[in-house]
Amino acid sequence: MRSNTAEIWQSCLDVIRDGVDASSFKTWFQPITPVDLEIVNGEIQLTVEVRNRFYLDWLETHYNQVYDRAVTQVLGPEGRLVFRVNLEDQKAPETNETRPAVQRPKARLSAPNAQPGVPQSVAALNKTYPKVGRSLPPVDSKLNKHYTFANFIEGHCNRLARSAALAVAKDPGTTWNPFLIYGGVGLGKTHLIQAIGNAVQERDAAKRVRFVSSEHFTNDFVQAIRNNEVSRFSSYYRSIDVLLIDDVQFFSGKEKTQEEFFHTFNELHQIGKQIILTADRPPKQIEGIEERLLSRFLMGMTADLQAPKFETRLAILNCKAEEEGIELSPNVMNFVARKVQSNVRELEGAMVRLMAVSMLQTEEVDLEMAKRELKPFFITQPTRLTVEAIQETVSDFLGIKQDLLNGRSRKREIVEARHIAMYLCRKFTGHSLKEIGRRFGKRDHTTVINAIKKVEDHAETNVQFREKFRRIQEVLSES
């Protein structure tokens, strides 16, 4: 058995090499020395020697699953890896010490057959094998328990992102990794990724889940540098099972933070831990982020959140009212849903304002009161109309499906609606001709120029078209 030690360890190294990058393999695994292979209490014990305690601590923190997997594949489920620390070069005159593996829970996947060269008596054993690694300190998830899938209203604007989030929550680390959600302010990105975290913890309370904003991650890193605790910072974040980073666009320009997150990302992804990110725009549009980091953002699943349509906004209001025990008439609900189109946060803010005024002035919330009280609320909004809101208004007014505006149909009524929407996007938004064309099915800017000219010419020569166009603009002006 002892004569097989070097051969067995080489087989382990062959498996490990496939699971780590070349630099990590050369730095952390090649220097390990195989010492002994024996059967102890019916278990196959492979003993290896490492340079010092720091070396061992790093292996256990960052690569325990990597060598666990190798030992299981080579020795079978009964394999047990034991580290021995070489203390000859340490300042304190100590003898060599052996640190055995920590017991692995019994629930696990069955291991493949042992590699060639392993004695049949070894491969025939079938017991639970221990896991190498030390107990880790608890993690404060920083999750808001209110953010769940149950109170995240699904609509066409978020269906893909929500479905993907449910899949990730059900099987973190294996479905889509990383998973990135992007969209404008107040559309529910933070709610959705925290819903994943809450669902994971509800399913398995032992999972180490951490939600953190990019700003908080950066501040933690800066503080670690000041206190000479970068190693501790790295070990903490790389011990997380499900890491949720909010607003990664704020990593822009922070080179040292990006480098640290790059390595954290690599370590977590390599050992199958789930990474979930949000951004306010598609990753490729984020400036000041290193290309190597952007490429990792895009290596998994990306999904966008858009401004909610009327039906979704109405459903959100009804859900919010039910949660708060508020009764509002359907006409008030419809009014608020029609007036607030940009994002969910403003939608909820409008409802809060109405209820606050009602309580303070003991006045019933009716349509007249809503119009009066929400008027200054709308006036103070600094945001422009969005392309999506204009498309929705035009399609609703003209009675066609909104997705047809971005399609290739050449039917007269659809082309007319598309031209009107393009014209109004140029008038009411700050987007360039190129951007407007891109938002209408990736069309060229010359198409937008042609649409604007067609609308202007038609409005001058056709009375019915001019009246219809005027009424659409009035609806948008009210918004």
C-alpha positions in Angstrom: 0.0 0.0 0.0 2.8 2.4 0.9 4.5 1.9 -2.4 1.5 3.2 -4.1 1.5 6.6 -2.3 3.3 8.7 -5.0 1.2 7.0 -7.8 -2.1 7.7 -6.0 -1.2 11.3 -5.3 -0.2 11.8 -8.9 -3.6 10.5 -9.9 -5.2 13.1 -7.5 -3.0 15.8 -9.1 -4.2 14.8 -12.6 -7.8 15.4 -11.5 -7.0 18.6 -9.6 -5.2 20.0 -12.7 -8.5 19.9 -14.7 -10.3 21.9 -12.0 -7.9 24.9 -11.4 -6.0 27.3 -13.6 -2.3 26.6 -14.3 -1.0 29.3 -12.0 -3.0 28.1 -9.0 -2.0 24.5 -9.7 1.7 25.3 -9.8 1.6 27.5 -6.7 -0.6 25.5 -4.4 -0.6 21.8 -5.5 2.7 20.9 -7.1 4.7 21.7 -3.9 2.6 19.2 -1.9 4.6 16.1 -1.0 2.9 12.7 -0.7 3.9 10.9 2.6 1.9 7.8 3.2 -1.1 5.7 2.2 -2.6 3.3 4.7 -5.9 1.9 5.9 -6.9 3.3 9.3 -10.1 2.0 10.9 -11.4 0.7 7.6 -10.7 4.0 5.8 -8.1 4.8 3.2 -5.9 7.6 4.6 -3.7 9.5 2.2 -1.2 11.7 4.1 0.5 14.6 2.3 2.9 17.3 3.6 2.6 21.0 3.1 5.1 23.8 3.9 3.5 25.7 6.7 0.3 26.5 8.5 -0.5 29.5 6.2 -0.2 27.2 3.2 -2.6 24.8 4.8 -5.0 27.5 5.8 -5.1 28.8 2.3 -5.8 25.3 0.8 -8.6 24.6 3.3 -10.2 28.0 2.7 -10.0 28.1 -1.1 -9.6 24.6 -2.5 -11.1 22.1 -0.1 -13.8 21.1 -2.6 -11.2 20.8 -5.3 -9.0 18.2 -3.6 -12.1 16.6 -1.9 -13.4 15.8 -5.4 -10.0 14.5 -6.5 -9.6 12.2 -3.5 -13.1 10.8 -4.0 -12.6 10.2 -7.7 -9.3 8.4 -7.1 -9.9 6.6 -3.8 -13.6 6.3 -3.8 -16.1 7.6 -1.2 -14.0 6.0 1.6 -11.0 8.1 0.9 -9.6 10.4 3.6 -7.0 13.1 3.0 -4.7 14.1 5.9 -2.4 17.1 5.9 0.9 17.2 7.7 2.5 20.5 8.3 6.3 20.7 8.0 7.5 22.8 10.8 11.2 22.3 10.4 11.6 25.8 9.0 9.4 27.5 11.6 11.0 29.6 14.3 9.5 27.7 17.1 11.2 24.2 17.6 8.1 22.0 17.1 7.6 18.6 15.8 5.7 17.8 12.7 1.9 17.9 13.2 -0.9 16.2 11.4 -4.2 17.9 10.7 -6.9 15.4 9.6 -10.0 16.1 7.6 -13.2 17.3 9.2 -16.1 14.9 8.9 -18.2 15.4 5.8 -22.0 15.0 6.1 -23.3 11.7 4.8 -25.6 13.2 2.1 -23.5 13.4 -1.1 -23.3 12.2 -4.7 -21.8 8.8 -5.2 -18.2 8.9 -6.4 -16.9 7.4 -9.7 -14.9 4.2 -9.7 -11.4 4.4 -8.4 -8.6 5.1 -10.8 -6.3 2.4 -12.2 -3.4 1.6 -9.9 -5.5 1.7 -6.8 -5.8 -1.7 -5.0 -9.2 -3.5 -5.4 -9.5 -3.7 -1.7 -9.4 0.1 -1.6 -12.0 0.6 -4.4 -14.3 -1.9 -2.9 -14.9 0.0 0.3 -18.1 2.0 0.5 -18.2 4.4 3.5 -18.8 8.1 3.9 -15.6 10.0 3.5 -14.6 13.0 5.6 -14.4 16.5 4.3 -11.2 18.5 4.7 -11.8 22.0 6.0 -12.4 24.0 9.2 -15.7 25.4 10.5 -16.4 28.9 9.2 -17.7 31.9 11.1 -21.4 32.7 10.6 -22.4 35.2 7.8 -24.9 38.0 8.2 -26.8 37.7 4.9 -28.0 41.4 5.0 -31.2 40.2 3.2 -34.5 42.0 3.5 -37.0 39.3 4.4 -39.8 41.3 2.7 -38.2 40.7 -0.7 -39.6 37.4 -1.9 -40.8 35.9 -5.1 -44.4 35.8 -3.6 -44.6 39.6 -3.6 -42.7 40.2 -6.8 -45.4 40.8 -9.4 -44.7 39.1 -12.8 -45.4 40.8 -16.1 -44.1 40.8 -19.6 -41.5 43.4 -18.5 -39.8 41.0 -16.0 -40.9 37.5 -16.9 -37.6 36.2 -18.2 -35.6 37.6 -15.3 -38.1 36.2 -12.7 -38.1 32.8 -14.3 -34.4 32.6 -14.5 -34.1 33.8 -10.9 -36.4 31.0 -9.7 -34.3 28.5 -11.5 -31.1 29.9 -9.9 -32.7 29.9 -6.4 -33.8 26.2 -6.8 -30.3 25.0 -7.8 -27.6 27.6 -7.0 -24.2 27.2 -8.6 -25.3 24.8 -11.3 -28.1 26.5 -13.4 -26.7 29.9 -14.6 -23.6 31.1 -13.0 -23.1 34.1 -12.9 -26.6 35.4 -13.2 -26.8 39.2 -14.0 -29.9 41.3 -14.0 -29.9 44.8 -15.5 -32.4 47.6 -15.8 -33.2 51.2 -14.9 -33.8 52.6 -11.4 -36.7 51.3 -9.4 -37.6 48.3 -11.6 -37.0 45.6 -9.0 -33.5 44.4 -9.5 -32.6 44.5 -5.8 -36.0 42.9 -4.9 -35.4 40.0 -7.3 -31.9 39.1 -6.3 -32.7 39.3 -2.6 -35.7 37.0 -3.4 -33.2 34.5 -4.7 -31.1 34.8 -1.5 -34.2 34.4 0.8 -35.4 31.4 -1.2 -32.0 29.7 -1.0 -31.9 30.2 2.8 -35.4 29.0 3.2 -34.5 25.8 1.4 -31.2 25.3 3.2 -30.5 27.4 6.3 -26.9 26.2 6.3 -26.1 28.0 3.0 -23.8 31.0 3.4 -25.6 33.8 1.6 -24.4 37.4 1.5 -26.0 40.4 -0.1 -23.8 43.5 -0.5 -23.8 46.6 -2.7 -20.8 47.3 -4.8 -20.1 50.4 -2.7 -20.2 48.4 0.5 -17.8 45.8 -1.0 -15.5 48.6 -2.0 -15.6 50.2 1.4 -14.9 46.9 3.1 -11.9 46.3 0.8 -10.5 49.8 1.5 -10.9 49.3 5.2 -9.2 45.9 5.0 -6.2 47.5 3.2 -5.9 50.2 5.9 -6.1 47.5 8.7 -3.7 45.1 6.9 -6.5 42.5 6.8 -6.8 41.9 3.0 -6.2 38.2 3.5 -9.0 38.0 6.0 -11.3 40.0 3.7 -10.5 37.7 0.8 -11.1 34.6 2.9 -14.5 35.8 4.1 -15.9 36.7 0.7 -14.5 33.5 -0.9 -16.2 31.4 1.7 -19.7 32.5 0.6 -22.1 30.0 -1.1 -24.3 32.6 -2.7 -22.8 36.0 -3.3 -25.2 38.8 -4.4 -23.6 42.0 -5.5 -25.9 45.0 -6.2 -25.1 47.8 -8.8 -21.8 46.5 -10.2 -21.5 49.6 -12.4 -20.1 51.4 -9.4 -17.0 49.3 -9.6 -16.2 51.5 -12.6 -12.8 53.2 -12.3 -11.9 51.3 -9.0 -9.0 49.2 -10.3 -7.9 47.6 -7.1 -11.4 46.7 -6.1 -12.0 45.2 -9.6 -8.8 43.2 -9.2 -9.9 41.8 -5.8 -13.4 41.1 -7.1 -12.0 39.4 -10.2 -10.1 36.9 -8.0 -13.0 36.5 -5.7 -15.2 35.8 -8.7 -12.8 33.2 -10.1 -12.4 31.4 -6.8 -16.2 31.2 -6.2 -17.1 30.2 -9.8 -14.3 27.6 -9.9 -15.7 25.7 -6.9 -19.4 26.0 -8.0 -20.6 28.8 -5.7 -23.4 31.0 -7.1 -22.7 34.6 -8.1 -25.6 37.0 -8.7 -25.1 40.6 -9.9 -27.2 43.6 -10.8 -26.4 46.6 -13.0 -28.3 49.7 -14.3 -27.3 48.9 -17.9 -26.1 46.0 -20.1 -22.6 45.0 -19.1 -21.0 46.1 -22.4 -22.3 49.6 -21.8 -20.6 50.0 -18.4 -17.4 52.1 -18.9 -14.4 51.8 -16.7 -14.7 48.1 -16.1 -11.8 45.8 -17.1 -12.5 43.6 -20.1 -11.6 40.5 -18.2 -14.2 41.2 -15.6 -16.8 42.2 -18.2 -16.2 38.9 -20.0 -17.0 37.1 -16.7 -20.2 39.1 -16.2 -21.3 37.8 -19.6 -20.3 34.2 -19.3 -23.5 33.1 -17.6 -27.1 34.3 -17.9 -28.1 38.0 -18.3 -31.7 39.2 -18.1 -33.2 42.7 -18.3 -36.0 44.4 -16.4 -38.1 46.9 -18.3 -40.6 49.5 -17.2 -43.9 47.7 -16.2 -46.9 48.1 -18.5 -50.3 49.3 -17.3 -51.6 45.9 -16.2 -48.5 45.1 -14.3 -48.5 48.5 -12.6 -52.1 47.9 -11.6 -51.3 44.5 -10.2 -48.4 46.0 -8.2 -50.6 48.6 -6.7 -53.2 46.0 -5.7 -50.6 43.8 -4.1 -49.1 46.8 -2.2 -52.6 47.9 -1.0 -53.3 44.4 0.2 -50.0 44.1 2.1 -50.7 47.5 3.8 -54.4 46.8 4.5 -55.4 49.8 2.3 -58.6 50.1 0.4 -58.6 52.2 -2.8 -61.3 52.4 -5.3 -60.7 50.9 -8.8 -60.8 54.4 -10.5 -58.1 55.7 -8.1 -56.0 52.6 -8.8 -56.4 53.0 -12.5 -55.5 56.7 -12.3 -52.3 56.1 -10.4 -51.3 53.2 -12.7 -51.9 55.4 -15.7 -50.0 58.4 -14.4 -46.9 56.7 -13.0 -45.1 54.8 -15.8 -41.4 55.0 -15.1 -40.7 52.6 -12.3 -42.1 50.6 -9.4 -40.5 52.7 -6.7 -42.3 55.9 -7.9 -45.5 53.9 -8.2 -45.4 52.8 -4.5 -44.3 56.4 -3.6 -47.5 57.8 -5.1 -49.6 55.4 -3.1 -47.7 56.3 0.1 -48.4 60.0 -0.5 -52.1 59.4 -1.0 -52.4 57.4 2.2 -50.3 59.9 4.2 -52.5 62.8 3.1 -55.6 60.8 3.9 -54.5 60.0 7.4 -53.2 63.5 8.2 -56.2 65.3 6.9 -58.8 62.6 7.6 -59.9 62.8 4.0 -61.2 59.9 1.9 -59.0 59.0 -1.0 -61.1 59.6 -4.1 -60.3 60.4 -7.7 -60.4 64.2 -7.2 -58.2 64.0 -4.2 -55.7 61.8 -6.1 -55.6 64.2 -9.0 -55.0 67.1 -6.6 -52.4 65.5 -4.4 -50.4 63.7 -7.1 -50.1 66.8 -9.3 -47.1 68.2 -7.5 -45.7 64.7 -7.3 -45.6 64.4 -11.0 -44.4 68.0 -11.6 -41.3 67.3 -9.4 -40.3 64.2 -11.3 -37.1 65.1 -13.2 -37.1 62.0 -15.5 -38.0 62.1 -19.1 -40.5 59.9 -20.8 -39.0 56.5 -21.6 -39.0 54.9 -25.0 -41.0 52.0 -23.6 -43.6 54.3 -22.1 -44.0 56.1 -25.5 -44.2 52.8 -27.3 -46.9 51.6 -24.9 -48.9 54.7 -25.1 -48.9 54.7 -29.0 -49.7 51.0 -29.2 -52.5 51.3 -26.6 -54.0 54.4 -28.4 -53.9 52.8 -31.8 -54.9 49.3 -30.7 -51.9 47.3 -31.8 -49.5 45.1 -30.0 -46.4 46.9 -28.7 -44.0 44.3 -29.9 -45.1 44.9 -33.5 -43.4 48.3 -33.3 -40.0 46.6 -33.0 -40.9 43.9 -35.6 -40.5 43.8 -39.4 -44.1 44.1 -40.4 -44.8 46.4 -43.3 -48.6 46.7 -42.8 -49.7 50.3 -43.2 -51.2 50.8 -39.7 -48.1 49.2 -38.0 -45.7 51.3 -40.0 -47.7 54.5 -39.2 -47.6 53.6 -35.5 -43.9 52.9 -35.6 -43.2 56.3 -37.3 -45.3 58.1 -34.8 -43.6 56.4 -31.9 -40.1 57.2 -33.3 -41.1 60.8 -33.8 -42.3 61.1 -30.2 -39.2 59.4 -28.9 -37.1 62.1 -30.6 -39.3 64.8 -29.2 -39.8 63.6 -25.6 -36.6 61.7 -24.8 -33.0 62.7 -24.9 -31.9 59.8 -27.0 -30.0 60.1 -30.2 -31.3 59.0 -33.6 -29.0 56.0 -33.4 -30.2 55.0 -30.0 -33.9 55.4 -31.0 -33.3 53.2 -34.0 -31.6 50.6 -31.9 -34.6 50.5 -29.5 -37.0 49.9 -32.4 -35.7 46.5 -33.5 -32.0 47.6 -34.1 -32.9 49.9 -37.0 -30.5 52.4 -38.6 -30.6 56.1 -37.7 -31.7 56.9 -41.3 -34.9 55.0 -40.6 -35.7 57.3 -37.7 -34.9 60.4 -39.9 -37.3 59.1 -42.5 -40.0 58.4 -39.9 -39.8 61.9 -38.6 -40.1 63.4 -42.0 -43.1 61.1 -42.9 -44.9 62.2 -39.7 -44.3 65.9 -40.3 -45.5 65.6 -43.9 -48.5 63.6 -43.1 -49.6 66.0 -40.3 -49.5 68.9 -42.7 -51.6 67.2 -45.4 -54.0 64.9 -43.6 -56.5 66.4 -41.1 -57.5 63.0 -39.6 -53.9 62.0 -39.0 -53.1 65.5 -37.5 -56.0 65.1 -35.0 -55.0 61.6 -34.0 -51.4 62.7 -33.6 -52.4 65.6 -31.5 -54.4 63.4 -29.1 -51.5 61.0 -28.7 -49.3 63.9 -27.8 -51.8 65.1 -25.2 -51.8 61.7 -23.5 -48.0 61.8 -23.4 -47.9 65.3 -22.1 -50.2 64.3 -19.2 -47.7 61.6 -18.4 
